[in-house]
Amino acid sequence: MPGKPWGIYQRFNDLVEETGELANAIQVKEGWKTKNRSKSDLVDSVCDVLFSTFLIANHYRVDLEKEYPKILKEIDERRKKGDFDHV
């Protein structure tokens, strides 16, 4: 039995859930949690976060092909100024 169609709030909640699963996968990969506490695979989790992000961008009609390069350029300019030296 199919459920109700998802709106933007459900999409955002899904992104939060998937991000939590990614955090768990990273903790397992880095040895902070044991494999038996793993909720999902690292690769699957990264892809799930991206998919959820793409759906939200689509909902708000964000043209990622146009906007993402601009953001990368801004990040690179900040990197060159030393904004990320502490990382």
C-alpha positions as CSV (number, residue, x, y, z in Angstrom):
1,M,0.0,0.0,0.0
2,P,1.7,3.2,-1.1
3,G,1.9,6.1,1.4
4,K,1.1,9.7,0.9
5,P,3.3,11.6,-1.6
6,W,6.2,13.3,0.1
7,G,6.4,17.1,0.4
8,I,9.5,19.2,1.0
9,Y,9.4,18.7,4.8
10,Q,9.5,14.9,4.4
11,R,12.4,15.3,1.8
12,F,14.3,17.5,4.3
13,N,13.7,15.0,7.1
14,D,14.9,12.2,4.9
15,L,18.1,14.3,4.2
16,V,18.7,14.6,7.9
17,E,18.1,10.9,8.4
18,E,20.5,10.0,5.6
19,T,23.1,12.4,7.0
20,G,22.9,10.6,10.3
21,E,23.5,7.3,8.6
22,L,26.5,8.9,6.8
23,A,27.8,10.1,10.2
24,N,27.4,6.5,11.6
25,A,29.2,5.0,8.5
26,I,32.1,7.5,9.0
27,Q,32.3,6.6,12.7
28,V,32.5,2.9,11.8
29,K,35.0,3.5,9.0
30,E,37.3,5.6,11.3
31,G,37.1,3.0,14.1
32,W,35.0,5.0,16.6
33,K,32.2,2.4,16.3
34,T,32.4,-1.3,15.7
35,K,31.1,-2.8,12.5
36,N,28.3,-4.5,14.3
37,R,27.0,-1.0,15.1
38,S,27.0,0.0,11.4
39,K,23.6,1.2,10.1
40,S,24.7,1.5,6.4
41,D,27.5,1.5,4.0
42,L,29.7,4.6,3.5
43,V,29.2,4.7,-0.3
44,D,25.5,4.1,-0.1
45,S,25.2,6.8,2.6
46,V,27.1,9.4,0.5
47,C,24.9,8.6,-2.5
48,D,21.7,8.8,-0.4
49,V,22.7,12.2,0.9
50,L,23.4,13.5,-2.6
51,F,20.1,12.1,-3.9
52,S,18.1,13.8,-1.1
53,T,20.0,17.0,-1.8
54,F,19.2,16.8,-5.5
55,L,15.5,16.3,-4.8
56,I,15.5,19.4,-2.5
57,A,17.3,21.4,-5.1
58,N,14.9,20.3,-7.8
59,H,11.9,21.2,-5.5
60,Y,13.3,24.8,-5.2
61,R,14.4,24.9,-8.9
62,V,18.0,25.3,-8.0
63,D,20.0,24.9,-11.2
64,L,23.0,23.0,-9.8
65,E,24.9,23.0,-13.1
66,K,24.8,26.8,-13.0
67,E,25.1,27.4,-9.3
68,Y,27.6,24.8,-8.1
69,P,30.6,26.0,-10.1
70,K,30.0,29.5,-8.6
71,I,30.0,28.1,-5.1
72,L,33.2,26.1,-5.8
73,K,34.9,29.3,-7.1
74,E,33.9,31.1,-3.9
75,I,35.2,28.3,-1.8
76,D,38.5,28.3,-3.7
77,E,38.9,32.0,-3.2
78,R,38.3,31.6,0.5
79,R,40.8,28.7,0.6
80,K,43.4,30.9,-1.1
81,K,42.9,33.6,1.5
82,G,43.5,31.0,4.2
83,D,40.0,30.5,5.5
84,F,40.5,26.8,5.7
85,D,44.0,26.6,7.1
86,H,42.7,25.5,10.5
87,V,41.1,22.4,9.0
